[in-house]
Amino acid sequence: MVGAIPGALPPLIGWAAARDSLDFGAWTLFAIVFVWQIPHFFAIAWLCRRDYAQAGFRMLSSDDETGVRSASQAVLFACSFY
């Protein structure tokens, strides 16, 4: 969650630089990128679960062989904003 905010800031900064304002479109773009990041991270964490485990990182997907738990968390997170 913490990384989702700085991850969504570059489009906001680019919008401000190009248009010299932070209007509704800028904040909409920020929200889209923010909400997209966590489900995207869950997907990558599941695909790379063995690599994370070998590196010693304990992830939600570490023992999720089918991907059902990781997918359900990604969907629940995305739906919680709508």
Sequence and secondary structure as in RCSB ss.txt:
>XXXX:A:sequence
MVGAIPGALPPLIGWAAARDSLDFGAWTLFAIVFVWQIPHFFAIAWLCRRDYAQAGFRMLSSDDETGVRSASQAV
LFACSFY
>XXXX:A:secstr
 TTHHHHHHHHHHHHHHHHSS  HHHHHHHHHHHHHHHHHHHHHHHHTHHHHHHTT   TTTT SSSHHHHHHHH
HHHHHT 
